[in-house]
């Protein structure tokens, strides 16, 4: 996967250099006050989704709370590890791979998002307790992050979504993340069917978790439309970006 990402990244760099476009911005590293809004929105959206999965699975009798160790001193380590993982994966899959595929597909963004999502799902097949169902769940995650990246025109939206989904999921709520679980605030176990809970892999491999992936996608699209004052075109995603770029210029930010 790293070879594919690097190839797509070099393709994107060459294209942007030829067209005299900012390589840093192309990779999504835009720095302005709006980035804090995007980062904050992504944290809230992922919190809403993960906070929905937990009570739904409780009400369905699919998980059972075993204890509340509340090891608050372990949260710092989780933050650093999960933040690094989110930044690394989003740079590889969105900044490099997705950017290159958009150029390769002549600016057709949805096919590029779909292919990157499939690659994202397949790569996670190597994780502990992974199944073909978990691959679908991870591919839906790739859709979430791809839409956030291209629709938001920066890397901060997908990084925030990716980080906080995993942070609330494992250290806070006690779900496994990609097949592993470590020190948590709540100890719980899956007692429902694997197709519903995801069992040892985590909610991404179950129907409940996958359903909330669509909730995230809907909330991201809603946020992007509000951000551009409902002037965007969801079919192309381009208008969401162009409207935001115009606002940046009006506020004194360069294109």
C-alpha positions as CSV (number, residue, x, y, z in Angstrom):
1,X,0.0,0.0,0.0
2,X,2.8,2.4,0.8
3,X,4.2,2.0,-2.8
4,X,0.8,2.9,-4.2
5,X,0.5,5.9,-1.9
6,X,3.9,7.2,-2.8
7,X,3.2,6.7,-6.6
8,X,-0.1,8.6,-6.3
9,X,1.6,11.3,-4.1
10,X,4.3,11.9,-6.7
11,X,1.7,12.0,-9.4
12,X,-0.2,14.7,-7.5
13,X,3.0,16.7,-6.8
14,X,3.9,16.7,-10.4
15,X,0.5,17.8,-11.5
16,X,0.3,20.6,-8.9
17,X,3.9,21.7,-9.7
18,X,3.1,21.9,-13.4
19,X,-0.1,23.9,-12.8
20,X,1.7,26.1,-10.2
21,X,-0.6,25.0,-7.4
22,X,0.3,24.8,-3.7
23,X,1.5,21.3,-2.9
24,X,1.0,21.8,0.8
25,X,-2.6,22.8,0.3
26,X,-3.1,20.0,-2.2
27,X,-2.2,17.5,0.5
28,X,-4.8,19.2,2.7
29,X,-2.5,21.1,5.0
30,X,-4.3,24.5,5.0
31,X,-3.6,26.8,7.9
32,X,-6.3,29.4,8.8
33,X,-8.8,30.0,11.5
34,X,-11.4,27.9,9.7
35,X,-9.3,24.8,10.3
36,X,-10.2,25.0,14.0
37,X,-13.9,25.0,13.2
38,X,-13.4,21.9,10.9
39,X,-11.4,20.1,13.6
40,X,-13.9,20.9,16.2
41,X,-16.8,19.8,14.0
42,X,-15.1,16.5,13.2
43,X,-14.6,15.8,16.9
44,X,-18.3,16.5,17.7
45,X,-19.5,14.4,14.8
46,X,-17.5,11.3,15.7
47,X,-18.5,11.8,19.4
48,X,-22.2,11.8,18.4
49,X,-21.7,8.6,16.4
50,X,-19.8,6.6,19.0
51,X,-22.1,7.9,21.7
52,X,-25.0,6.5,19.7
53,X,-23.4,3.1,19.1
54,X,-22.9,2.4,22.8
55,X,-26.5,2.9,24.1
56,X,-28.0,1.2,21.0
57,X,-26.0,-2.0,21.7
58,X,-26.8,-1.8,25.4
59,X,-30.5,-1.5,24.6
60,X,-30.3,-4.4,22.2
61,X,-28.6,-6.5,24.9
62,X,-25.6,-7.0,22.6
63,X,-22.9,-5.8,25.1
64,X,-22.5,-6.2,28.8
65,X,-20.7,-3.8,31.1
66,X,-18.3,-5.7,33.3
67,X,-16.7,-2.9,35.3
68,X,-15.5,0.7,35.6
69,X,-11.8,0.8,36.2
70,X,-11.7,4.5,35.2
71,X,-7.9,4.6,34.6
72,X,-7.7,8.2,33.8
73,X,-3.9,8.2,33.9
74,X,-3.8,6.0,30.8
75,X,-5.7,8.5,28.6
76,X,-2.6,10.5,27.7
77,X,-0.9,7.6,26.2
78,X,-4.0,6.7,24.2
79,X,-4.2,10.3,22.9
80,X,-0.7,10.3,21.6
81,X,-0.9,6.8,20.0
82,X,-4.3,7.3,18.4
83,X,-3.4,10.8,17.2
84,X,-0.2,9.5,15.5
85,X,-2.2,6.7,13.9
86,X,-4.9,9.0,12.6
87,X,-2.4,11.5,11.1
88,X,-0.3,8.7,9.5
89,X,-3.2,6.9,8.0
90,X,-4.9,10.0,6.7
91,X,-1.7,11.3,5.1
92,X,-1.2,7.9,3.4
93,X,-4.7,7.3,2.2
94,X,-6.2,10.7,1.8
95,X,-3.3,13.2,1.2
96,X,-1.3,10.9,-1.0
97,X,-3.5,8.2,-2.4
98,X,-6.8,10.0,-2.8
99,X,-5.2,13.1,-4.2
100,X,-3.4,11.1,-6.9
101,X,-6.5,9.1,-7.8
102,X,-8.5,12.3,-8.2
103,X,-6.0,13.5,-10.8
104,X,-5.8,10.0,-12.4
105,X,-9.6,9.9,-12.7
106,X,-9.7,13.4,-14.3
107,X,-11.2,15.2,-11.3
108,X,-13.9,12.5,-10.9
109,X,-14.0,12.5,-7.1
110,X,-16.5,9.9,-6.2
111,X,-14.8,7.0,-8.1
112,X,-11.5,8.1,-6.4
113,X,-13.2,8.1,-3.0
114,X,-14.7,4.7,-3.6
115,X,-11.4,3.1,-4.7
116,X,-9.5,4.6,-1.8
117,X,-12.2,3.3,0.6
118,X,-11.8,-0.2,-0.8
119,X,-8.0,-0.1,-0.4
120,X,-8.5,1.2,3.2
121,X,-10.8,-1.7,3.9
122,X,-8.5,-4.3,2.4
123,X,-5.4,-3.0,4.3
124,X,-7.2,-3.6,7.6
125,X,-7.7,-7.3,6.8
126,X,-4.3,-7.8,8.4
127,X,-5.6,-6.6,11.8
128,X,-6.3,-9.0,14.6
129,X,-9.8,-10.7,14.4
130,X,-10.5,-9.1,11.0
131,X,-13.2,-10.6,8.8
132,X,-14.7,-9.9,5.4
133,X,-17.5,-8.0,7.2
134,X,-15.0,-5.8,9.1
135,X,-13.4,-5.0,5.7
136,X,-16.8,-3.6,4.6
137,X,-17.0,-1.6,7.8
138,X,-13.5,-0.2,7.3
139,X,-14.3,0.6,3.7
140,X,-17.2,2.7,4.9
141,X,-14.8,4.4,7.2
142,X,-12.7,5.2,4.2
143,X,-15.8,6.7,2.5
144,X,-16.3,8.9,5.6
145,X,-12.8,10.2,5.6
146,X,-12.6,10.6,1.8
147,X,-15.7,12.7,1.7
148,X,-14.4,14.8,4.6
149,X,-11.1,15.3,2.8
150,X,-12.3,16.3,-0.6
151,X,-15.4,18.0,0.6
152,X,-13.7,19.9,3.3
153,X,-10.6,20.7,1.2
154,X,-8.3,20.0,4.1
155,X,-6.8,17.1,6.2
156,X,-8.2,18.3,9.5
157,X,-11.7,17.0,9.1
158,X,-10.7,13.4,8.4
159,X,-8.0,13.4,11.0
160,X,-10.4,14.7,13.7
161,X,-13.0,12.1,12.6
162,X,-10.5,9.3,12.6
163,X,-8.9,10.1,15.9
164,X,-12.0,10.8,17.9
165,X,-13.9,7.7,16.6
166,X,-11.1,5.5,17.8
167,X,-10.5,7.5,21.0
168,X,-14.2,7.3,22.2
169,X,-14.5,3.8,20.9
170,X,-11.6,2.1,22.8
171,X,-10.2,4.0,25.9
172,X,-13.5,5.7,26.8
173,X,-16.2,3.1,25.9
174,X,-14.2,-0.1,26.0
175,X,-14.8,-1.3,22.4
176,X,-12.0,-3.0,20.6
177,X,-10.3,-0.9,17.9
178,X,-9.4,-2.9,14.8
179,X,-9.3,-6.1,16.9
180,X,-7.4,-4.9,20.0
181,X,-8.4,-3.3,23.3
182,X,-6.1,-2.0,26.0
183,X,-6.6,0.1,29.2
184,X,-10.1,1.5,29.2
185,X,-12.5,3.5,31.4
186,X,-15.3,1.0,30.9
187,X,-14.8,-2.7,30.6
188,X,-17.4,-4.4,28.5
189,X,-17.9,-7.5,26.4
190,X,-19.9,-8.4,23.4
191,X,-22.6,-11.0,24.1
192,X,-24.8,-10.5,21.0
193,X,-24.3,-12.0,17.6
194,X,-21.0,-11.1,15.8
195,X,-22.9,-9.7,12.8
196,X,-24.6,-7.2,15.1
197,X,-21.8,-6.1,17.4
198,X,-18.6,-6.8,15.5
199,X,-17.5,-8.9,18.5
200,X,-13.7,-9.0,19.0
201,X,-12.9,-6.8,16.1
202,X,-15.0,-3.8,17.2
203,X,-18.2,-2.0,16.1
204,X,-16.9,-1.5,12.5
205,X,-17.5,-5.2,11.9
206,X,-21.1,-5.2,13.1
207,X,-24.4,-3.9,11.7
208,X,-24.8,-1.3,14.5
209,X,-21.4,0.2,14.0
210,X,-21.6,0.2,10.2
211,X,-25.0,1.9,10.4
212,X,-23.5,4.8,12.3
213,X,-20.8,5.1,9.6
214,X,-23.7,6.4,7.4
215,X,-24.7,8.8,10.3
216,X,-21.2,10.3,10.2
217,X,-21.3,10.7,6.4
218,X,-24.7,12.5,6.7
219,X,-23.4,14.8,9.4
220,X,-20.2,15.6,7.5
221,X,-22.2,16.5,4.4
222,X,-24.6,18.6,6.5
223,X,-21.7,20.4,8.1
224,X,-20.0,21.1,4.7
225,X,-23.3,22.4,3.3
226,X,-23.7,24.7,6.3
227,X,-20.1,25.8,6.0
228,X,-20.6,27.0,2.5
229,X,-24.1,28.5,3.3
230,X,-26.0,25.8,1.3
231,X,-24.4,26.8,-2.0
232,X,-22.5,23.5,-2.5
233,X,-23.2,20.7,-4.9
234,X,-23.0,17.3,-3.3
235,X,-22.8,15.5,-6.6
236,X,-19.4,16.9,-7.5
237,X,-18.1,18.1,-4.1
238,X,-16.2,20.7,-6.1
239,X,-18.6,23.5,-5.3
240,X,-18.3,22.9,-1.6
241,X,-14.6,23.6,-2.0
242,X,-14.9,26.6,-4.4
243,X,-17.3,28.4,-2.1
244,X,-15.0,27.9,0.8
245,X,-12.0,29.1,-1.2
246,X,-13.9,32.3,-2.1
247,X,-14.6,32.9,1.5
248,X,-10.9,32.4,2.3
249,X,-10.0,35.0,-0.3
250,X,-12.6,37.5,1.0
251,X,-11.1,37.1,4.5
252,X,-7.6,37.8,3.2
253,X,-6.4,34.2,2.7
254,X,-4.7,33.3,-0.5
255,X,-6.1,30.7,-2.8
